[in-house]
Amino acid sequence: MDLQPVKGTRDFFPDQMRQRNWLFEVWRKVSMQAGFEEYDTCVLEHEELYIRKAGDEISQQLYSFEDKAGRRLSLRPEMTPSLARMILQHQRSLPLPVRWFSIPQCFRYERMTKGRRREHFQWNADIIGQHGIVAEAEILMLLISACREMGLEENEMRIFFNDRKILNSILEKISVPSDIHDMVLVVLDKHDKVSAESFVTMMTEAGLDESQISQLLGYLEMDDLGTLSSELSGCGGIEALQELMGLVETAGFRNCCVFDMTIVRGLSYYTGPVFEINHPEKKHRAICGGGRYDSLLSTYGGETIPAVGFGFGDVVILDVLEECGMSPELSRLTPHDRELLILRTGWNAQAVYEWAKHVGSVGRARDHGLEPIWIAQGGDASGWNENELTLIEAANEMYRDTMISDDTWAALSESYDTHQLMSIAWTVARYRRVSMVLNALGVQPLPTDERLPMLEGY
């Protein structure tokens, strides 16, 4: 029996779960601060939802199967089509625009490389029903907020952007037939991932001749929208990006964003601006990617509704943070921490039974490095570190006020994730309740149990 996880998938041991929970909390925090609402859907979808135009690699990467009723189903490879399906269900009753986010687990059967697995979690945020480039600006601000929250500074990240309208205009100008535009764009998306020789070969196989490839490579070297505007007069994509740059500059993030002709995004449903986040020198895979997809809903039978969004995977960003020495140092609620909470709560309740019978002996406390005299003295004892003092204060507040104060909660948040914070609150609340019941019943410890220190003034 093979005890390893299925190839391309991961197990999450407690240390990895703490890191994953931290990342999810960053994503949720910045999303909610920006006014986005969370949604979710089942990991199983109808296969036809992902069978789109020829050239989409994702259609060849599905984990698909036929169920017992003969339906063709698939594990979701991405979230956007599911979002489109949900919007179409209630298109006429939803108040547009909607700002939704999710953190789904996605599956793709593809070749694995550094930063790419066959399953991953992905933060998605989308604005549906808002016209104009302001929606893109809002999405970029959200991404910048997330990067800053994770500790990435301007010199460690860039948002590279382009516009599908510009790319299509270039292909038209060099006389590439419209029926192979999607195929050519899929190859163009690999420009930074393959060698120059491989790129030329792939373009030839896609249907371009030597002259067209040479002209295309010349356009890819253009990095100025003004120069490009003189080459492609009347291209709406250029005006849109110039407006977007103006909004980003007004917000004070001009240095975070760079026009890049090589940014394509491999999915055929993109219709306007597209973007990726990477290191300024593109040292690794893109951290995040997205763009405008106004026509996606109409391909499923709905009306054409403006939409823009992104996908931000967990694999690459955690690798990047580790490489930069910026992985979060997350504490865990250790047996020592839990014992400290319980014992201090027992002292607060003056429940000798709670100390000696339910919790365990004084010897057990000492096994966790907790001297009974310290427990009794609480915050006045000299042997505590800063984290232990905060736990003692949390136990005191929960016993006294049945809640933890904002200041103490904030201090705990520096060392523990949300799940651990809830465990702290639950632990103290439970033992406070047990202590009070035992006291009310007058339950006494066994004669042989070592008793809690009785200190004057405590």
Secondary structure, DSSP 8 states (H G I E B T S, - for coil): ---S--TT-----HHHHHHHHHHHHHHHHHHHHTT-EE----SEEEGGGT--STT-GGGGS-EEEE-TTS-EEEE-S-SHHHHHHHHHHTTTTS-SSEEEEE--EEE-----BTTB-SEEEEEEEEEES--STHHHHHHHHHHHHHHHHTT--GGG-EEEEEEHHHHHHHHHHTT--GGGHHHHHHHHTTTTTS-HHHHHHHHHHHT--HHHHHHHHHHHT---HHHHHHHSTT-HHHHHHHHHHHHHHHTT-GGGEEE-TT---S-TT--SEEEEEE-TT--SS-SEEEEE-TTHHHHTTS----EEEEEEEHHHHHHHHHHTT---------HHHHHHHHHHHHHHTT-HHIIIIII--HHHHHHTT--HHHHHHGGG-SS--HHHHHHHHHHHHHHHHSS--HHHHHHHHTTS-HHHHHHHHHHHHHHHHHHHHHHHHT----TTS------TT-
